[in-house]
């Protein structure tokens, strides 16, 4: 059974958000990348959950299959981005 987090981002303070996300990923020992078009990619250390792709402005979704602590960590990361702009989140 899948568990999906849907999100819509509009991050005004993108450089600050990137610095924050980089620090969080370093602390969690997760891989952190920035795509050529600017999206942030967060790759956890567990292959059974999908990678989290965060656009500066746009929407996305990620399947975590309800696996903890990854579901909660993804939600915390996404909710934390509200400090840098706005994020709408729907869980399914």
N, C-alpha and C positions, 0 to 999 in steps of 0.2 A: 504494500500500500504506500502511495506517495504522500509526501507532505511538501507543499510548495509555499514559498514566500514571494508575493508579488510586490513590486515597489516602483514608485515614480519619484525621480529626484530632480531638484532644481537647486544646485549648489552655487551660491554667489561667491563664497570665499574658497575657491577651488584649491589654491596653493596651501592654505591652512588645512583643508580637509586631507590633501595628499600627505602632508607632514604627519598629521594625526594617524591616518590609516597605516602609514609606513611604520610608525612607532608601535602601534598595536600589533601589527603582523610580526615585527621583530620580537616583541615580547612573547608572542604565541609560538614563535619559530615556524611561521607560515611564510610561504613565498608571496612576494608582492611585486607586481609588474605594472607598467603603464604602457598601454597600447599607443601606436603612432597617432591615432586620432584623439588620444587623451583619456580614454576610459581606464579606470583602475581595475586590475585583476587581482583577486585574492585567492590563493591556492592553499587550502588547508593540508595538514599532514595525513589526512584520511581520505582514501580514494573513493569511498562509497557515497560521499556527498559531492554535489556539483560545485565547481568553482563559482565564486561570486564576482560578477562583472558589474561595476558601478559607473554609470555615465555621469558626466557633469550635469547634463540636463537630458532627461529621457526616462525610459521605463525598462524594466527587466523583471526576470523571475529566476528563482533558483530552487532546485529540489534538494531537500535535506533528508527526506524520508523519515523525519521525526527523530533522527539520531542525535542524541545528546553527547557532549555539550554543544555540538556544532549548530544545531537549530537556535539555541539560546544565544550563542556568540554571534551568529549572523544577525539576529534581531537586535542585539545590543549595538553592533557596529552600525547597522542601518539607522537605528533611532538616534545614535550619537551624531550622525551627520546633520541633524536638525540644528546643531550649534553653528553650522556653516551655511545654512540655507534652509530648504524644506524637503522633507521626505514623507511620502504617503506610503503606508504599508498595509497590505491585506494578507492574512494567513489563510491557507486552505489545506 
